[in-house]
Amino acid sequence: MGTPAAKIATAPISWGVCEVPGWGWVLDREVVLREMSELGLRATELGPPGYLPSEPAELLALLGDLRLVGGFVAAPLHEPERQAETIADADRLAGLLASAGAEVLVLAAATGLDGYDERPELTEAQWHTLIDTCGRIRDTAATHRLRTVLHPHVGTHVEREPEVERFVADSDLPLCLDTGHLLIGGVDPVELARRHPGRIGHVHLKDVRADLVRRVRNGEISYTGAVADGIYVPLGDGDVDLDAMLASLSEVDYRGWYVLEQDTALPVDGSGDEDRPRRDTERSLAYLHEVLRRQRRHPA
């Protein structure tokens, strides 16, 4: 039996579409979806709230030949006074995703502040609330036949290696393995997949510049500033060992989606190169296909 073809998707963030206020210039959704299709991509994540329609029939009509894989939500999972609201918001999103044929709800443990540049420390009680909220969201998403994964993400309460390992120990949610965010947080994604092969539920593929990663870790530059400076580059142009990453996922028989997700920020005044997201995604897609072909020819 041959190796199953990789399931490859993308996300609006690769075109600079982000929920953070003031992140950058937001391209029209018709332009973004058309360019995805023109590149031969057949699946996407939803993008931030309000970017794509929240009415199922309108959403499906706009997506056209694109399949919806899932959606990302950054929520303050640690706040007991907002727990009911957070779960209700996740339930509404899960309902929309399910109605459009999606498979996965991608959850991040937001601080409750705007953006990803500040990160207060949690108390023990807040950590336990975070774990409890994750479980409740998992249960409500399951009623919509969706899987829930936790996305370790820069500037959230699950970012660095001790937090990722504690989350794995305290919760049964699978992880979204994001090669860029994990490396910025000091986690080797290859080793993470090998340590916890049964906990990889979704994959975001990114490549990053190690020089800017070091500056973010050292506090010399904000994460938002690093994105604007080009911390994320097309696959193969940065310092992520993608051959080893994909080989490690093959070793653990990962069968889920590979989402090309290169966080991009176009200048807010509209002066940037609007064709760059398309070019960068095209290069990433070509590189990914080449690595996968090479690994099929020479399996480990």
LINUR-V988120 format. One record per pair of residues at least 4 apart in sequence whose ideal C-beta (glycine too) atoms are under 8 Angstrom apart, sorted by the first residue. I is the first residue (numbers start at 1). J is the second residue. If there is no record, write none. Layout:
# LINUR-V988120
[[I J] [I J]]
This chain:
# LINUR-V988120
[[3 250] [3 296] [3 299] [4 255] [6 258] [6 288] [6 292] [7 43] [7 255] [7 256] [7 257] [7 258] [8 41] [8 43] [8 257] [8 258] [8 259] [8 260] [8 285] [8 288] [9 41] [9 42] [9 43] [9 44] [9 45] [9 67] [9 69] [9 257] [9 258] [9 259] [9 260] [10 14] [10 36] [10 41] [10 43] [10 44] [10 45] [10 259] [10 260] [10 261] [10 281] [11 44] [11 45] [11 47] [11 72] [11 204] [11 259] [11 260] [11 261] [12 17] [12 29] [12 32] [12 44] [12 45] [12 46] [12 47] [12 48] [12 51] [12 52] [13 17] [13 18] [13 47] [13 261] [13 262] [13 263] [13 264] [14 260] [14 261] [14 262] [14 263] [14 264] [14 277] [14 280] [14 281] [15 27] [15 32] [15 35] [15 264] [15 277] [15 278] [15 281] [16 23] [16 24] [16 25] [16 26] [16 27] [16 264] [16 265] [16 266] [16 277] [17 26] [17 27] [17 29] [17 32] [17 47] [17 48] [17 51] [18 23] [18 24] [18 48] [18 263] [18 265] [19 23] [19 48] [19 49] [19 74] [20 114] [20 115] [20 116] [20 224] [21 114] [21 115] [22 268] [23 224] [23 265] [23 268] [24 228] [24 264] [24 265] [24 266] [24 267] [24 268] [24 272] [25 266] [25 267] [25 268] [25 269] [25 270] [25 272] [25 274] [26 51] [27 31] [27 32] [27 266] [27 274] [27 277] [28 32] [29 33] [29 51] [29 52] [29 62] [30 34] [30 62] [31 35] [32 36] [32 277] [33 37] [33 44] [33 62] [33 63] [33 64] [33 66] [34 38] [35 39] [35 277] [35 278] [35 281] [36 41] [36 44] [36 66] [36 281] [37 41] [37 42] [37 64] [37 65] [37 66] [38 278] [39 278] [39 281] [39 282] [39 285] [40 285] [41 66] [41 260] [41 281] [41 285] [42 65] [42 66] [42 67] [43 66] [43 67] [43 68] [43 69] [43 257] [44 63] [44 66] [44 67] [44 68] [44 69] [45 68] [45 69] [45 70] [45 71] [45 72] [45 106] [45 259] [45 261] [46 51] [46 52] [46 68] [46 70] [46 71] [46 72] [46 96] [46 97] [46 102] [47 51] [47 52] [47 71] [47 72] [48 72] [49 54] [49 93] [50 54] [52 59] [52 62] [52 63] [53 58] [53 59] [53 62] [54 59] [54 96] [55 59] [56 60] [56 96] [56 99] [56 100] [57 61] [58 62] [59 63] [59 68] [59 96] [59 99] [59 100] [60 100] [63 67] [63 68] [63 100] [67 101] [68 97] [68 100] [68 101] [68 102] [69 102] [69 103] [69 104] [69 257] [69 259] [70 97] [70 102] [70 103] [70 104] [70 105] [70 106] [70 146] [70 202] [70 257] [71 93] [71 96] [71 97] [71 102] [71 105] [71 106] [72 106] [72 108] [72 151] [73 89] [73 90] [73 93] [73 105] [73 106] [73 107] [73 108] [74 108] [74 109] [74 110] [74 153] [74 156] [75 86] [75 89] [75 90] [75 107] [75 108] [75 109] [75 110] [75 133] [76 82] [76 86] [76 109] [76 110] [76 111] [76 112] [77 86] [77 107] [77 109] [77 110] [77 129] [77 130] [77 133] [77 134] [77 137] [77 157] [78 109] [78 122] [78 126] [78 127] [78 129] [78 130] [78 133] [78 157] [79 83] [79 86] [79 112] [79 126] [79 129] [80 125] [80 129] [82 86] [82 112] [83 87] [83 129] [83 132] [83 133] [83 136] [84 88] [85 89] [86 90] [86 133] [86 137] [87 91] [87 133] [87 136] [87 137] [87 140] [88 92] [89 93] [90 94] [90 105] [90 107] [90 137] [90 140] [90 141] [91 95] [91 137] [91 140] [91 141] [91 144] [92 96] [93 97] [93 105] [94 98] [94 105] [94 140] [94 141] [94 143] [94 144] [94 146] [95 99] [95 144] [96 100] [97 102] [97 105] [97 144] [97 146] [98 102] [98 144] [98 145] [98 146] [102 146] [103 146] [103 147] [103 257] [104 146] [104 147] [104 148] [104 149] [104 201] [104 202] [104 256] [104 257] [105 137] [105 141] [105 146] [105 147] [105 148] [105 149] [106 149] [106 151] [106 176] [106 202] [107 134] [107 137] [107 148] [107 149] [107 150] [107 151] [107 173] [108 150] [108 151] [108 153] [108 156] [108 158] [109 130] [109 150] [109 153] [109 156] [109 157] [109 158] [110 156] [110 157] [111 118] [111 119] [111 120] [111 155] [111 156] [111 157] [113 118] [113 120] [115 155] [115 224] [116 153] [116 154] [116 155] [116 156] [116 223] [116 224] [117 155] [117 222] [117 223] [117 224] [118 155] [119 155] [119 156] [119 157] [119 159] [122 126] [122 127] [122 130] [122 157] [123 127] [124 128] [125 129] [126 130] [127 131] [127 157] [127 166] [127 170] [128 132] [129 133] [130 134] [130 157] [130 158] [131 135] [131 167] [131 170] [131 171] [132 136] [133 137] [134 138] [134 148] [134 150] [134 171] [134 173] [135 139] [135 171] [135 172] [135 173] [136 140] [137 141] [137 148] [138 142] [138 148] [138 172] [138 173] [139 143] [140 144] [141 146] [141 147] [141 148] [142 146] [142 147] [142 148] [147 174] [147 201] [147 202] [148 173] [148 174] [149 173] [149 174] [149 175] [149 176] [149 201] [149 202] [150 158] [150 167] [150 171] [150 173] [150 174] [150 175] [150 176] [151 156] [151 175] [151 176] [151 178] [151 181] [151 202] [151 204] [152 156] [152 158] [152 159] [152 163] [152 164] [152 167] [152 175] [152 176] [152 178] [152 181] [152 182] [152 185] [152 187] [153 158] [153 159] [153 178] [153 181] [154 159] [154 181] [154 184] [154 185] [154 216] [154 223] [155 159] [155 223] [157 163] [158 163] [158 164] [158 167] [159 163] [159 164] [159 181] [159 185] [160 164] [160 185] [160 186] [160 187] [161 165] [161 185] [161 186] [161 187] [162 166] [163 167] [164 168] [164 175] [164 182] [164 185] [164 187] [164 192] [165 169] [166 170] [167 171] [167 173] [167 175] [168 175] [168 196] [168 199] [173 201] [174 199] [174 200] [174 201] [174 202] [175 192] [175 196] [175 199] [175 200] [175 201] [175 202] [176 201] [176 202] [176 203] [176 204] [177 182] [177 189] [177 192] [177 193] [177 200] [177 202] [177 203] [177 204] [177 249] [178 182] [178 189] [178 203] [178 204] [178 206] [178 261] [179 183] [179 189] [179 203] [179 204] [179 205] [179 206] [179 207] [179 208] [179 240] [179 242] [179 245] [180 184] [180 204] [180 206] [180 207] [180 208] [180 231] [180 232] [180 240] [180 261] [180 262] [180 263] [181 185] [181 204] [181 206] [182 187] [182 188] [182 189] [182 192] [183 187] [183 188] [183 189] [183 208] [183 213] [183 239] [183 240] [184 208] [184 213] [184 216] [184 217] [184 223] [184 231] [186 217] [187 191] [187 192] [188 192] [189 193] [189 240] [189 245] [190 194] [190 241] [190 244] [190 245] [190 248] [191 195] [192 196] [193 197] [193 200] [193 245] [193 248] [193 249] [193 252] [193 254] [194 248] [194 251] [194 252] [196 200] [197 251] [197 252] [198 252] [200 249] [200 252] [200 254] [200 256] [201 256] [202 256] [202 257] [202 259] [203 249] [203 254] [203 256] [203 257] [203 258] [203 259] [204 259] [204 261] [205 235] [205 242] [205 245] [205 258] [205 259] [205 260] [205 261] [205 284] [205 288] [206 232] [206 235] [206 240] [206 261] [206 262] [206 263] [207 232] [207 233] [207 234] [207 235] [207 236] [207 237] [207 238] [207 239] [207 240] [207 242] [207 262] [207 284] [208 212] [208 213] [208 231] [208 232] [208 233] [208 238] [208 239] [208 240] [209 213] [209 230] [209 231] [209 233] [209 238] [209 239] [210 214] [210 238] [210 239] [211 215] [212 216] [212 221] [212 226] [212 229] [212 230] [212 231] [213 217] [213 226] [213 231] [213 239] [214 218] [215 220] [215 221] [215 226] [216 220] [216 221] [216 222] [216 223] [216 226] [216 231] [221 225] [221 226] [221 229] [222 226] [223 227] [224 228] [224 265] [225 229] [226 231] [227 231] [227 232] [227 263] [227 264] [227 265] [228 265] [231 263] [232 238] [232 262] [232 263] [232 264] [233 237] [233 238] [233 262] [233 280] [234 262] [234 280] [234 281] [234 283] [234 284] [234 287] [235 240] [235 242] [235 260] [235 262] [235 283] [235 284] [235 287] [235 288] [236 242] [236 283] [236 284] [236 287] [237 283] [240 245] [241 245] [242 246] [242 287] [242 288] [242 291] [243 247] [243 291] [243 294] [243 295] [244 248] [245 249] [246 250] [246 291] [246 292] [246 295] [247 251] [247 295] [247 300] [248 252] [249 254] [250 254] [250 295] [250 299] [250 300] [251 300] [258 288] [260 281] [260 284] [260 285] [260 288] [262 277] [262 280] [262 281] [262 284] [264 276] [264 277] [264 280] [266 270] [266 272] [266 273] [266 274] [266 276] [266 277] [267 271] [267 272] [272 276] [275 279] [276 280] [277 281] [278 282] [279 283] [280 284] [281 285] [282 286] [283 287] [284 288] [285 289] [286 290] [287 291] [288 292] [289 293] [290 294] [291 295] [292 296] [293 297] [294 298] [295 299] [295 300]]
